[in-house]
Amino acid sequence: MKPIIVLLGAGSASFTISITKDLILSDGLKECTFRLMDIDPSRLEEGRSAAESYIQSTKSRITIETYIDRREALKGADYVICAVKIGGYGPLEAERKIAEEHGYYRGIGDRVSCYFGGIGAYWQIRFFEDVAKDMEDVCPNALLVQTANPVFDGTNYLTRYRNIRAVGVCHGHFEAFKIADILGLERDKVTVEVVGFNHHVYLTDFRYKGMDAYPLIDKWIAEKSEDYWKGVEYNTPGPLKFAPDSLSPGTIDAYKYYGLLPIGDAIRSASPWWHHTDFQTKERWYGINGGFDSEICWAEYLRQKDVHHKKIHDTLAMGKSITEAYPLELSGEQHIPLINAMVTDQYQHFTLNIPNNGCVPGIPDDVMVEIPTQVSGCGIRGIRVRPLPRRLMDNVIYPRIRTLDNLHDAYRYGDRSLLVLELMQDHRTRSLEQAETLIDTLLAQPWNSDAEKHYR
């Protein structure tokens, strides 16, 4: 079999590089057709040049094709990877600033205020739906591998309301191994199970050498946490601090109240609101510079994206092989290994986002959960897990389902009142007038003209 794999959003050269490397290093995909699609011709050409550089240097038999037209790219496809973020980060940052002017520090929505892709997730869901409609017409049997945010809300919308197969892919659950690093455990002797919703996942099972390792976490908290938080590793200045968040005071506080340790982005997007009232508070809970989503670290993250893109651009412009800057090695992402397992019919385990269908007790079947899965030529099958703690269900899981349903129904019916109603659940909202004014102001922005018409 020579599968056709489509990458939507191939103008993101860094992601195209990751996917290309993984394709080359996958035994079952060495003769696949890799279609790159983007609406920006210059960015698409950059992505193509980067991919072709790897193909030529490795003498790979993968065929690269490029498309501006999405429907043409999708015709006959077997797998579609979606990495598109409509509008980029400019409107998101503008919306964050407007929200702050109305009393919402660091914006509304998920804590980092970027996952939804703008007010009500309108632009992202609309785009996902358009992709799904095209797939229903020209590649109805293809699998959509959704990686663009909001993975939870967007992919769930497609599996609920469109007739396509879709799976959500993220990498946040790998952060569980950073806990092992801090505890001084050997990674190859550690096993983890992570369960929840995308960006709201928790460590449900943690083992070291076959034994329950949660007691090691409790022991570390009691005996070593204070020294760690005062130490050099945790307090070394730097604009981007990822690893310390894994066992920060905020992480331990969430563990205390919710009953399981939050993993990856759950440390901030599902963390208690009292961690995020102002910058000084964020520093208290997440260390120097306030954690990844603070005004310091988030601005640096966006700057680094530009730096990264310039590095790729300059490497290609000088006629160098992209392998000089980015050696051929596995990216660590799950997208291509997942496809490879299906193509080669090799049973493998992944942590993926799929409709629950009874895997996590207490969650409706049609709600997408991030859980351990078994993948082969038979498809993707969820593994049933133990119930989550009641306090986690009541205070994190069920409220997030409410947000999911509000965003979906607001989009489906063009109901502005549901956007207001969701904002009324925010602890910073002091009056109905405040919430209504902010929603009206955001929708009145020039880039939201279509959303303004949609939400009546």
N, C-alpha and C positions, 0 to 999 in steps of 0.2 A: 504494500500500500504506500502511495506517495501522497500524503495528506496536503491539503491546501490550508495554510494558516494565515490569517489576516490580522494585521496590527493597525487598529484605528488610533490615530494620534502619534504616528511614526515620526512627526516633526520633533518630538522629544528625543533627541539623539541619544541621551544617556540611557533612557529606557530601551530604545532600539538596540543599543549596544549590549545591554544585559540579555535581552531576548535572543539576539543573534548568537552570542557566545554559548548560551544554553542549548540552542538548536544544534550548533556544530558539535557539542559535546554529548549529544543524546543519540544513542545507537539507533533508535527506531525512527529518527527524523532526518537522517543524513541526506536524503534525496527529496525532501519536501519542497513545496513551493511556498515561499515566504513573501506575502504581498504587503507592501508598506503603503498606507493611505494617510494623507493629510491634506487639508485645504490650503495650506501655505506652501507654494511651490519651492521657495528657497529653503525652508526648514525640511521639507520632504527630501530635497536633493541632498541636504546635509546628512539626514538619516540614511539615505541610500548609499552615500559615499562611505559612511562609517561601516555599514553592513557589508558592502562589497569589499572593503579593505580586509575584513576578517575572512571573507570567502576566498579571496585571492591568496592571502598569506597562508591559509591552511589547505588550499587546494580542495575545498569542500565542493560537493556536488549539489548543494542547495541552490535553488533558482530564486533570484530576487526579482520581484516586479513592483512597479510603483503606480499609484493611482491618485488622482485628484477627485474622481467621481466615486462616491462611497458604494453605490449600488453595483457599479462595475467591479469594484474590488471584492464585493461580497458574493458574486455569482459563483455558485458551486463550492463555496467554502465549506470546510469541515470544522474548523475552529476559528473563533473570532475573539481576539483580545482587545478590549476597549480600555484605552488609557487617556481618554479625552477629557479635558477640563475646559468647559465653555467660558470664554472671556478672560481667562487667565486670572491673576491675583489682583490686578488693579481695582476692579469693581468691589472685590471682597474687602480689600483694605479700606476703600472709601466707605463701604457700608459699616465697617467696624468703627470708623471715626464718627460717623453719624450716630450710631448707637451709643457711643461713649458720651456724645453731647446730650443725649437724652437720659443719661444716668446708668448706662450699662457698660461697666468697665470691661474692656477687651471684647466687646461685642456680644451678640446673642447667638443662640443655637448651642451646638457642642462647645465645650470650653475654649478650644482653639479657634472656633468660629470660621473654619475653612472647610470642614467636611461636607457641609450641606451645599456648598458651591453657590451661595447667595440666598436671598430671601426665600424661604419656603422650599429650598432645593429646586425651584421652578426650572431653571435653565438646564440643570443636569438631568432631571427626570424627563423633561421634554425631549432632550437629545437621545437619551436611552430609549425612549418610546419610539422615536423615529428610526433608530437603528433596528429595534425589534420588528417594526413594520417591514423594513427592507428585508430582514432575514426571513420573515414569514413568506415573503414573495420569492426570493431568489436563492435561499439556502435554508429551507425549513428544518432540515435535520442537523444543522450545525449546532455546536455548543458555544454559547457566549461565555467567555471567561472575563468577568467584570472586575477591573482593578481600579477604575476611576471612582472617586468618592462622589456622593455618599454610597459606599458599597452596601450598607445595611438597607437604607431606604430605597435606593435606586434599583438594586438587584431584586429586592423583595417586591417592588412594584411590578417588575417584569414577570416574575414567577406567579404573581397573583392575577394580573390583568392582561398579560399577553401570552400568545401560544408559542413560546420558544423555550428551549432548555437553557438554563443559565446557572452559573456558579460564581460566587464571590471569592476573590483571592486577596489576601493581605499577608503581611509578614510580622505583625505586632506580637504574635504569640511566641516568636523566637526570643523575645526579651526575657522569657522565663529562665533561659540559660545564663543570663547575666547575674541572676540571683545566685546561681551555683558558683559563679566566679567570685562574687563578693564573699560567699561563705567558705571559699577555698576548696571547693569540691572538684573532682575530675569530671569534666563534661561527658566523657565517653562512658561514665558509669552513672549518669543521671538520666532519668526518664521523667517526662512531664505530661500532664493532661491539662488542657486549657479549654474552658467552656464559657459561653455567653453569647453576646452579640458583637458584631464588628466594632472595635474601639470600646467595647464594654466586656472584656474577657477577664476571667479569673482562674487562678491556679487551683484546680479541683483535685489534682493528684500530683505529688512530688516525691520521687523516690531516688535514693542513692544506694547503689549496690543491692537493689532489690528491697530495701527497707524504707518505710515511711520516713521522709526527710523533713516533714513539717515541724517535728520537734526540734530539728536543728535550726530552723528559722526562729522558733520561739526562744531557744537558748541564745541565739545571736542577739535578738532584741533585748533580752534581759541582761546580757553580760557584755556585749560588744558594740551595740548600736551607738551609744553616746560617744564613745571614743572614735568610732568611724565618722560620725557627723562632725567631729572636731578635727579630723585628720586631714592630711595633705591631699589625698585622692579626692575627697568629697569637696574640699574648699579651694582647689586650684582654680584660679580665675580663667575664664574662657567663655566665649560667646555661645558656644553650643555644648551643653552638658547633657548627654543622653543617659549613660550608664548609672550615675548616682541616683537618678529618679527611681531606679528599680527597687531600692530599699531606702528611700528618703523618709523623713518624718511623716510626710503626707501619705506615702504608701502604707506605712505602719498604722497611721490613724484610720485609713479606710479599711484596713484589715481588721482593726479593733471593732469598728462599727458594723461592718458588713459580713464578717465571718470568714472571708477568703481573701487571699492576697490578689490585688489587682495587677494585671500584666499589660505591658506595652502602653498604648494610648489610653487605656482605662485609668491609668494613674492620673490623667488630667481630664479627659472628656467625661468620665463618670465619677470623678472624685467629688467629695463633699463641697458644697458651694462656699463654705467658710474658709476654704483654702485659697480662694481667688478674689477676695474683696478689694485688694489693692496690691501694689508691687511689693511693699514691705511684708505683707502677709504671705505672698507667694514665695519670697525668699526664705521666710521662716519654715515653710513646709517643704520647699523643693530645692533649697540650697542657693548658692551664689548665682546671681542673675535671674533668679525666680523660675527656673525650669524652662523647658522648650517653648512653651507658648507665651512667655512673657514678652513685653514690648521690646526688650533687648534681644533675646534669643530668636524670636520669630523674625525680626527685621534682619538679623544676621543669616538666618536660614534662607530667606528670600534672596539676599545678596549672594550667598554661596551658590544658589541655583544659577545665577548669572555668570559667576566665576567659572562654574563647571561647564556651562555651555560655551563660554569663550575658549576654554582649554580645548574642547573638542573641535571648535571652529578653527582655531589657530593650527592645531595639529594637522587637520585636513588641508588647510590653505597652504601650508609649507610642503605639502606633498609627502608627508611622513605616513607610515603605516599606523593606523589607530592602535595597533597592538603595542606600540612603543609606550603609549600613554596608559592603555588599559589592557594588560596582559590577558591572554586567553585562559580563563578560569571560570568555574561555575559561579553564578551571581548569588546563589542562595535563595532566590525567589522560587515560588512553587509553580508558576504558570506552565513552563515547558516540561518539567518533570511530571506534572499532572497529565498533560497531553501525551507525553511519551508512554506513561503507564497505560493509558487507554489504547494507544495505537499498538503497542507490543503485547497487550494483554498480560502485563506483569502486575501482580497484586502488590500495591504499595499503600502506605498510610500517609495521610496529609491532614492538616487542620484547615478546613474550608467552610465557606458559608453556603448552607443549603436549607431548604424548607425543613422545618423541624420533624414533622411526621412521626411524632411520638418519641423522639430521641431524648429530649430533655423534658422530664415530667413537669406538668404545670404550665407549659407554654403552648399556645395554639399551633396546630399542625402547619398552618400557612405562614407562620412567622419564621423568617430566616435566622438560623442559629449558626454560630461559629463553633464547630465541634470536631472531634477526631472522625475521620472518614476512611473508608477502604475504597481504593480506586483500581479498576482493571478494565478489560474490554467490556465487561458487563455494565460499566458506568460508575457512578459515584454513589456509595451507600453510606449513610450515617451510622455511627456506632452509638447505641443507647448508653447513656451515662446516668450516674446517680442524681437525685434531686439536688438542686442548689439550696443553700440555707434560706429559710423563710424570710429572714430580715433582708437578705440580698434581693430576693424576689420582690418583696413589697416596696423596697426603697430605691432599687435601681432598675430591675428587669421590667416590672409592670409599668412604671412611669415612662420607660423608653418605648414600650409598646404603644402607650397613649400618644407619644410624640409621632411615632411611625404612622398610626392611624389618622391623626390630625393632618399631617403633611400629605398623606395619600388622598384623603377625602377633600382637602382644600384644593389640591391640584385637579382631581377628577371632576369636581363640581364647580370649580372656580369660586370657592367660598372664602372670601376674605375674613369672615368672622372667625373661622377656625384658626387662622394665623394669629388673630388677636387672642383667641381663647388659649392657645398654646403659650403665648407670651405672658398671659395672666398667671401661669404657673411658675414664672421666674420670681425668685425671692426679692429681686431688685425692683419689681413692679409695684408701685405705690397706689396706682389708680387706673381705672379703665381708660381715662383720657390719655394718660401717659402711654399706654400700650397702643391705643388706636392712633395716636399722633405719630409714633415711631413707625408703625406699619405703613401708614399713609405716606410718610416722608420717604421711606425706603422705596416704595413702589413709584413714587413721583420722580425718581432719578432718571436721567435720560437713557441709561443702559437698561432700565427696567420697563421701558414703554410697553413691550408686549405683555409682561407680567401684570402691569397696571390694568390693561384691558382684560386680562384673563381672570384676575381676582376681583369679582364684583362686590 
